[in-house]
Amino acid sequence: MLIRKIERFLSHHHMPRTKFGRLAAHDPRFVDDLRNGREPRPATEARVEHFMNTYRSASHVA
């Protein structure tokens, strides 16, 4: 489930949920909406997954 992956990501990277929403989905309320039952479109889910994978890679390079 996407929200579980996002929650782990937020915890691991100490990132505020609104910042994540802005960066990953261009929507600062994205995480709150998911917590309240929103089901993202497949394209949005793919974009968010890609953001998390890319962000992890970039953060481990340094």
Backbone as a printed PyTorch tensor [residue, N CA C, xyz], in Angstrom:
tensor([[[  0.8480,  -1.1830,   0.0000],
         [  0.0000,   0.0000,   0.0000],
         [  0.8950,   1.2490,   0.0000]],

        [[  0.5740,   2.1950,  -0.8460],
         [  1.4060,   3.3780,  -1.0470],
         [  1.5860,   4.1940,   0.2270]],

        [[  0.5350,   4.3910,   0.9920],
         [  0.6470,   5.2390,   2.1850],
         [  1.6530,   4.6670,   3.1780]],

        [[  1.7330,   3.3710,   3.2940],
         [  2.7150,   2.7600,   4.2080],
         [  4.1410,   3.0470,   3.7500]],

        [[  4.3750,   2.9510,   2.4420],
         [  5.7000,   3.2580,   1.9070],
         [  6.0450,   4.7250,   2.1550]],

        [[  5.0660,   5.5840,   1.9660],
         [  5.2910,   7.0170,   2.1850],
         [  5.5760,   7.2970,   3.6550]],

        [[  4.8230,   6.6800,   4.5480],
         [  5.0390,   6.8960,   5.9840],
         [  6.4600,   6.4730,   6.3780]],

        [[  6.9240,   5.3440,   5.8580],
         [  8.3000,   4.9070,   6.1380],
         [  9.3050,   5.9030,   5.5740]],

        [[  9.0500,   6.3710,   4.3640],
         [  9.9250,   7.3500,   3.7270],
         [ 10.0040,   8.6230,   4.5620]],

        [[  8.8640,   9.1290,   4.9900],
         [  8.8310,  10.3570,   5.7880],
         [  9.6110,  10.1890,   7.0860]],

        [[  9.4190,   9.0650,   7.7220],
         [ 10.1180,   8.7930,   8.9790],
         [ 11.6230,   8.6720,   8.7590]],

        [[ 12.0010,   7.9410,   7.7470],
         [ 13.4160,   7.6970,   7.4710],
         [ 14.1660,   8.9800,   7.1020]],

        [[ 13.5090,   9.8330,   6.3250],
         [ 14.1520,  11.0480,   5.8260],
         [ 13.8010,  12.2890,   6.6470]],

        [[ 12.9840,  12.1210,   7.6820],
         [ 12.5800,  13.2510,   8.5370],
         [ 12.0280,  14.4030,   7.6970]],

        [[ 11.1630,  14.0480,   6.7550],
         [ 10.5910,  15.0360,   5.8400],
         [  9.1460,  15.3280,   6.2470]],

        [[  8.7690,  16.5950,   6.3080],
         [  7.3720,  16.9280,   6.5910],
         [  6.4510,  16.4300,   5.4770]],

        [[  5.2440,  16.0450,   5.8530],
         [  4.3080,  15.4790,   4.8770],
         [  3.9310,  16.4750,   3.7880]],

        [[  3.8530,  17.7640,   4.1190],
         [  3.4870,  18.7460,   3.1060],
         [  4.6060,  18.9560,   2.0930]],

        [[  5.8450,  18.9050,   2.5540],
         [  6.9830,  19.0250,   1.6320],
         [  7.0040,  17.8260,   0.6870]],

        [[  6.7960,  16.6340,   1.2370],
         [  6.7500,  15.4390,   0.4030],
         [  5.6710,  15.5770,  -0.6580]],

        [[  4.4910,  15.9920,  -0.2440],
         [  3.3900,  16.1470,  -1.1980],
         [  3.7110,  17.1240,  -2.3030]],

        [[  4.3290,  18.2580,  -1.9410],
         [  4.7040,  19.2520,  -2.9490],
         [  5.7270,  18.6910,  -3.9320]],

        [[  6.7430,  18.0220,  -3.4030],
         [  7.8190,  17.5160,  -4.2590],
         [  7.3910,  16.3120,  -5.0970]],

        [[  6.6560,  15.3980,  -4.5000],
         [  6.3400,  14.1330,  -5.1700],
         [  5.0830,  14.1910,  -6.0270]],

        [[  4.0770,  14.9420,  -5.5800],
         [  2.7910,  14.9210,  -6.2790],
         [  2.2880,  16.3130,  -6.6520]],

        [[  3.0740,  17.3470,  -6.3540],
         [  2.6720,  18.7340,  -6.6250],
         [  1.3790,  19.0780,  -5.8910]],

        [[  1.2120,  18.4980,  -4.6960],
         [  0.0040,  18.7090,  -3.8940],
         [  0.3790,  18.5960,  -2.4170]],

        [[  0.4450,  19.7200,  -1.6910],
         [  0.8550,  19.6620,  -0.2890],
         [ -0.1050,  18.8660,   0.5980]],

        [[ -1.3250,  18.6340,   0.1640],
         [ -2.2960,  17.8660,   0.9530],
         [ -2.3150,  16.3770,   0.5710]],

        [[ -1.4340,  15.9660,  -0.3030],
         [ -1.4450,  14.6030,  -0.8290],
         [ -1.4050,  13.5470,   0.2710]],

        [[ -0.4740,  13.6630,   1.2170],
         [ -0.3330,  12.6580,   2.2760],
         [ -1.5650,  12.6670,   3.1740]],

        [[ -2.0480,  13.8410,   3.5400],
         [ -3.2590,  13.9160,   4.3620],
         [ -4.4370,  13.2660,   3.6450]],

        [[ -4.5640,  13.5220,   2.3570],
         [ -5.6550,  12.9200,   1.5910],
         [ -5.5320,  11.3970,   1.5530]],

        [[ -4.3130,  10.8830,   1.3800],
         [ -4.1230,   9.4300,   1.3970],
         [ -4.4900,   8.8530,   2.7600]],

        [[ -4.1030,   9.5420,   3.8070],
         [ -4.4430,   9.0870,   5.1650],
         [ -5.9480,   9.0430,   5.3630]],

        [[ -6.6750,   9.8850,   4.6430],
         [ -8.1310,   9.9280,   4.7520],
         [ -8.8320,   9.0720,   3.7100]],

        [[ -8.0820,   8.2140,   3.0110],
         [ -8.7060,   7.2500,   2.1140],
         [ -8.6160,   7.5430,   0.6340]],

        [[ -7.9730,   8.6110,   0.2360],
         [ -7.8370,   8.9140,  -1.1900],
         [ -7.0830,   7.8020,  -1.8980]],

        [[ -7.5480,   7.4320,  -3.0710],
         [ -6.8760,   6.4580,  -3.9190],
         [ -6.2620,   7.2020,  -5.0940]],

        [[ -4.9340,   7.2480,  -5.1810],
         [ -4.3100,   7.9840,  -6.2870],
         [ -4.4670,   7.2530,  -7.6140]],

        [[ -4.4070,   8.0200,  -8.6740],
         [ -4.4240,   7.4370, -10.0190],
         [ -3.1300,   6.6560, -10.2150]],

        [[ -3.1460,   5.6630, -11.0940],
         [ -1.9260,   4.8840, -11.3430],
         [ -0.7300,   5.7460, -11.7540]],

        [[ -0.9520,   6.7620, -12.5600],
         [  0.1530,   7.6240, -12.9980],
         [  0.7300,   8.4080, -11.8160]],

        [[ -0.1380,   8.8620, -10.9250],
         [  0.3230,   9.5920,  -9.7400],
         [  1.0960,   8.6660,  -8.8220]],

        [[  0.5770,   7.4660,  -8.6390],
         [  1.2640,   6.4870,  -7.7990],
         [  2.6510,   6.1690,  -8.3650]],

        [[  2.7430,   6.0150,  -9.6740],
         [  4.0320,   5.7340, -10.3120],
         [  4.9890,   6.9070, -10.1270]],

        [[  4.4890,   8.1340, -10.2530],
         [  5.3320,   9.3230, -10.0890],
         [  5.8580,   9.4190,  -8.6550]],

        [[  5.0050,   9.1190,  -7.6840],
         [  5.4030,   9.1770,  -6.2720],
         [  6.4370,   8.0870,  -5.9750]],

        [[  6.2160,   6.8850,  -6.4690],
         [  7.1800,   5.7990,  -6.2890],
         [  8.5380,   6.1900,  -6.8940]],

        [[  8.4980,   6.7540,  -8.0790],
         [  9.7330,   7.1810,  -8.7430],
         [ 10.4430,   8.2470,  -7.9140]],

        [[  9.6940,   9.1920,  -7.3840],
         [ 10.2880,  10.2300,  -6.5400],
         [ 11.0030,   9.5990,  -5.3450]],

        [[ 10.3400,   8.6730,  -4.6630],
         [ 10.9470,   8.0590,  -3.4770],
         [ 12.2010,   7.2800,  -3.8550]],

        [[ 12.1640,   6.5440,  -4.9450],
         [ 13.3290,   5.7760,  -5.3740],
         [ 14.4810,   6.6860,  -5.7820]],

        [[ 14.1930,   7.7380,  -6.4800],
         [ 15.2040,   8.6900,  -6.9050],
         [ 15.7890,   9.4330,  -5.7110]],

        [[ 14.9490,   9.8400,  -4.7980],
         [ 15.3850,  10.5840,  -3.6260],
         [ 16.3220,   9.7290,  -2.7720]],

        [[ 15.9720,   8.4720,  -2.5990],
         [ 16.8250,   7.5580,  -1.8320],
         [ 18.1980,   7.4450,  -2.4870]],

        [[ 18.2080,   7.2740,  -3.7940],
         [ 19.4760,   7.1320,  -4.5100],
         [ 20.3320,   8.3820,  -4.3630]],

        [[ 19.7200,   9.5250,  -4.5190],
         [ 20.4560,  10.7890,  -4.4260],
         [ 20.9800,  11.0260,  -3.0230]],

        [[ 20.2480,  10.6150,  -2.0040],
         [ 20.6660,  10.8750,  -0.6280],
         [ 21.8130,   9.9560,  -0.1960]],

        [[ 21.9920,   8.8270,  -0.8620],
         [ 23.0570,   7.9030,  -0.4850],
         [ 24.3530,   8.1270,  -1.2640]],

        [[ 24.3230,   8.9940,  -2.2650],
         [ 25.5040,   9.2620,  -3.0750],
         [ 26.5470,  10.0350,  -2.2850]],

        [[ 26.1140,  10.9670,  -1.4620],
         [ 27.0410,  11.8220,  -0.7080],
         [ 27.7820,  11.0880,   0.3130]]])
